Amino acid sequence: MQRPLIFPALKKSPLLFLAIFLILLPALSCSRAEPKIAFGTLSLVYFQGERGPEERFSFFVIPEDDDGVEDLVDLYLYHDREGLCWRLSSDDWVSYESEGQTWVGSRNIAMLDNEALPRGQFRAVLVDKGGEQTERLFTFDAPAEAPHPFPFLYVRDGRYRIESEYPVHYFICYDAEGAVLRTLTVEALEGLLSSLELPKETRVIALWDEESEFFTSALTNVVSIN
């Protein structure tokens, strides 16, 4: 889980912070062209915690670099007003392909002690091996409270039932080892599991609900289908 680095002096002395940051960057690069953030997304995911829903950011960008994605080393997400910074290195960020584009980022950005995440303006900074960097601003203004109550998924005797006010529902199917097999769109709030195209290796499922208007989602714990 990515927890924030907190820089109290950032508000008071941004030039000092910038100087320290630049000193820490590597000195040489294969290419002097700075990387680019072609596109990015920042959305909020509510997880089913022990004491109630917990907030996580899902943060991904499409990076561009003349020397390839392999030349990139760090992706930072700053909330300058609160003096917060999350660092994702190339060793721990998630990378995936979609429609010919490479995305890098994390689905697990959180605050210390699972406090509520800040809203407002964020700044993404992408850095390559030579210290060249670029940045892009993001704004996330979801309501402080969840737009809908946390959803629930029930499975019994070969049937499922969803309790949710979210408009869009998916089942995430996992095998016995916890690997994701498939994500299915679910139209009906209840029905027979056999009516869905669950992979035969599926052992547990989780409910993923989305509210695109507020860029928020909710993910339940897994439920056995046996």
C-alpha positions as CSV (number, residue, x, y, z in Angstrom):
1,M,0.0,0.0,0.0
2,Q,1.4,3.4,-1.0
3,R,1.4,5.8,2.1
4,P,2.2,9.5,1.7
5,L,5.5,11.2,2.5
6,I,4.6,14.3,4.5
7,F,6.7,17.4,4.0
8,P,5.6,20.1,6.5
9,A,8.2,22.5,5.2
10,L,6.8,22.4,1.7
11,K,4.3,25.1,2.3
12,K,6.9,27.3,4.0
13,S,9.9,26.8,1.7
14,P,9.0,25.3,-1.7
15,L,12.3,26.4,-3.2
16,L,14.2,24.5,-0.5
17,F,12.2,21.4,-1.2
18,L,12.7,21.7,-4.9
19,A,16.5,22.1,-4.5
20,I,16.7,19.0,-2.3
21,F,14.5,17.0,-4.7
22,L,16.7,17.9,-7.7
23,I,19.9,17.0,-5.9
24,L,18.6,13.5,-5.4
25,L,17.9,12.9,-9.0
26,P,20.4,10.9,-11.2
27,A,22.8,13.0,-13.3
28,L,23.0,11.2,-16.6
29,S,20.4,10.1,-19.2
30,C,20.4,8.3,-22.5
31,S,18.3,11.1,-23.9
32,R,17.9,14.7,-22.8
33,A,14.3,14.8,-24.0
34,E,12.0,15.0,-21.0
35,P,9.3,12.3,-20.6
36,K,5.6,13.2,-21.1
37,I,2.3,12.3,-19.4
38,A,0.0,11.9,-22.3
39,F,-3.1,11.2,-20.2
40,G,-4.0,10.3,-16.6
41,T,-6.9,9.3,-14.4
42,L,-7.5,9.8,-10.7
43,S,-10.5,8.0,-9.1
44,L,-11.6,7.0,-5.6
45,V,-12.2,3.4,-4.6
46,Y,-14.0,2.5,-1.4
47,F,-12.8,-0.8,0.1
48,Q,-14.6,-2.9,2.7
49,G,-12.6,-2.3,5.9
50,E,-13.0,-3.8,9.4
51,R,-14.4,-0.5,10.7
52,G,-16.3,0.6,7.6
53,P,-15.4,1.7,4.1
54,E,-11.8,2.8,3.5
55,E,-10.6,5.2,0.8
56,R,-8.0,4.4,-1.8
57,F,-7.0,6.3,-4.9
58,S,-6.6,4.6,-8.2
59,F,-4.0,6.7,-10.1
60,F,-2.7,5.8,-13.6
61,V,-1.0,7.7,-16.4
62,I,0.0,7.0,-20.0
63,P,3.7,7.8,-20.0
64,E,5.7,8.7,-23.1
65,D,9.5,8.7,-23.3
66,D,11.9,8.6,-26.3
67,D,13.9,5.8,-24.7
68,G,10.8,3.7,-23.9
69,V,8.9,3.0,-20.7
70,E,12.0,1.1,-19.4
71,D,13.8,4.5,-19.1
72,L,11.2,5.7,-16.5
73,V,12.1,5.4,-12.8
74,D,9.6,7.3,-10.6
75,L,6.1,8.6,-10.6
76,Y,5.1,11.1,-7.9
77,L,1.6,12.3,-6.9
78,Y,1.6,15.5,-4.9
79,H,-1.1,17.3,-3.0
80,D,0.8,20.6,-2.5
81,R,-1.9,22.3,-0.3
82,E,-1.6,19.5,2.3
83,G,2.1,18.9,1.8
84,L,1.6,15.3,0.8
85,C,3.6,13.1,-1.6
86,W,3.2,9.5,-2.8
87,R,6.1,8.0,-4.7
88,L,5.8,5.0,-7.1
89,S,9.0,3.5,-8.4
90,S,9.2,1.4,-11.5
91,D,9.7,-1.6,-9.2
92,D,6.4,-1.3,-7.4
93,W,4.0,0.5,-9.8
94,V,1.4,-1.6,-11.7
95,S,1.8,-1.6,-15.5
96,Y,-0.8,-2.9,-18.0
97,E,-1.7,-2.6,-21.7
98,S,-5.0,-1.3,-23.0
99,E,-5.9,-0.5,-26.6
100,G,-2.2,-0.3,-27.5
101,Q,-1.3,2.1,-24.7
102,T,0.8,1.4,-21.6
103,W,-0.5,2.6,-18.3
104,V,1.5,2.8,-15.1
105,G,0.3,3.6,-11.6
106,S,-1.3,2.1,-8.5
107,R,-4.8,1.2,-7.2
108,N,-3.8,1.4,-3.6
109,I,-2.8,4.9,-2.7
110,A,-3.9,5.7,0.9
111,M,-3.4,8.0,3.9
112,L,-1.8,7.0,7.1
113,D,-4.2,5.2,9.5
114,N,-6.7,5.0,6.6
115,E,-7.8,8.6,7.0
116,A,-9.9,10.3,4.3
117,L,-7.9,11.3,1.2
118,P,-7.7,15.0,0.3
119,R,-9.7,16.5,-2.5
120,G,-8.8,19.3,-4.8
121,Q,-5.7,19.8,-7.1
122,F,-3.0,17.1,-7.4
123,R,0.2,17.3,-9.3
124,A,1.8,14.2,-11.1
125,V,5.5,14.2,-11.7
126,L,7.1,11.6,-14.0
127,V,10.9,11.1,-13.8
128,D,13.3,9.2,-16.1
129,K,16.7,7.7,-15.4
130,G,18.6,10.9,-16.4
131,G,16.6,13.1,-14.0
132,E,14.5,14.6,-16.8
133,Q,10.9,15.2,-15.6
134,T,7.5,16.4,-16.5
135,E,4.4,17.2,-14.6
136,R,0.6,17.4,-15.1
137,L,-2.2,18.7,-12.9
138,F,-5.2,16.7,-11.9
139,T,-8.3,17.8,-10.1
140,F,-10.4,15.5,-7.9
141,D,-13.5,17.0,-6.3
142,A,-15.6,14.1,-5.3
143,P,-17.9,14.6,-2.3
144,A,-16.3,14.2,1.1
145,E,-18.9,11.5,1.8
146,A,-19.5,8.4,-0.4
147,P,-22.3,9.1,-3.0
148,H,-24.0,5.8,-2.1
149,P,-24.1,3.4,0.8
150,F,-21.5,0.7,0.6
151,P,-22.8,-2.2,-1.4
152,F,-23.1,-5.8,-0.3
153,L,-23.0,-9.1,-2.1
154,Y,-24.7,-12.3,-0.9
155,V,-24.3,-15.8,-2.4
156,R,-26.2,-18.8,-1.3
157,D,-27.5,-22.1,-2.8
158,G,-26.3,-21.1,-6.3
159,R,-27.9,-17.7,-6.3
160,Y,-26.5,-14.2,-5.8
161,R,-28.1,-11.0,-4.5
162,I,-26.7,-7.5,-4.7
163,E,-27.7,-4.6,-2.4
164,S,-26.5,-1.5,-4.0
165,E,-27.5,2.0,-5.1
166,Y,-24.5,2.3,-7.5
167,P,-25.6,2.3,-11.2
168,V,-23.1,-0.2,-12.6
169,H,-22.1,-3.6,-11.2
170,Y,-19.3,-6.1,-12.0
171,F,-18.3,-9.4,-10.6
172,I,-14.6,-10.0,-10.4
173,C,-13.9,-13.7,-10.6
174,Y,-10.9,-15.3,-8.8
175,D,-9.4,-18.8,-8.9
176,A,-8.3,-20.8,-5.9
177,E,-4.9,-19.0,-5.9
178,G,-6.5,-15.6,-5.9
179,A,-5.7,-14.7,-9.5
180,V,-8.2,-12.7,-11.4
181,L,-9.9,-14.8,-14.1
182,R,-12.4,-12.4,-15.5
183,T,-14.5,-9.3,-14.8
184,L,-18.2,-9.6,-15.7
185,T,-20.9,-7.0,-16.1
186,V,-23.9,-7.9,-14.0
187,E,-27.3,-6.4,-15.1
188,A,-29.7,-8.0,-12.6
189,L,-29.4,-7.4,-8.9
190,E,-30.2,-11.0,-8.2
191,G,-30.3,-14.3,-10.0
192,L,-28.7,-17.7,-10.6
193,L,-24.9,-17.9,-10.8
194,S,-25.4,-20.4,-13.5
195,S,-26.9,-17.7,-15.7
196,L,-23.6,-15.8,-15.7
197,E,-20.6,-16.7,-17.7
198,L,-18.3,-17.5,-14.8
199,P,-15.1,-19.3,-15.7
200,K,-15.2,-22.9,-14.5
201,E,-12.1,-22.2,-12.3
202,T,-13.9,-19.5,-10.3
203,R,-13.9,-20.1,-6.6
204,V,-14.7,-16.7,-5.1
205,I,-16.2,-13.5,-6.5
206,A,-16.2,-9.8,-5.4
207,L,-18.6,-7.1,-6.3
208,W,-17.2,-4.0,-8.0
209,D,-19.6,-1.1,-8.3
210,E,-19.0,2.2,-10.2
211,E,-20.4,5.8,-10.1
212,S,-18.9,7.5,-13.1
213,E,-20.4,10.9,-12.3
214,F,-18.2,11.2,-9.2
215,F,-15.2,9.0,-10.4
216,T,-15.9,6.7,-7.5
217,S,-16.1,2.9,-7.1
218,A,-16.7,0.4,-4.3
219,L,-15.1,-3.1,-4.0
220,T,-16.5,-5.7,-1.6
221,N,-14.7,-8.6,0.1
222,V,-14.7,-11.8,-1.8
223,V,-17.5,-14.3,-1.4
224,S,-17.3,-18.1,-2.0
225,I,-19.6,-19.4,-4.7
226,N,-19.5,-23.0,-3.4
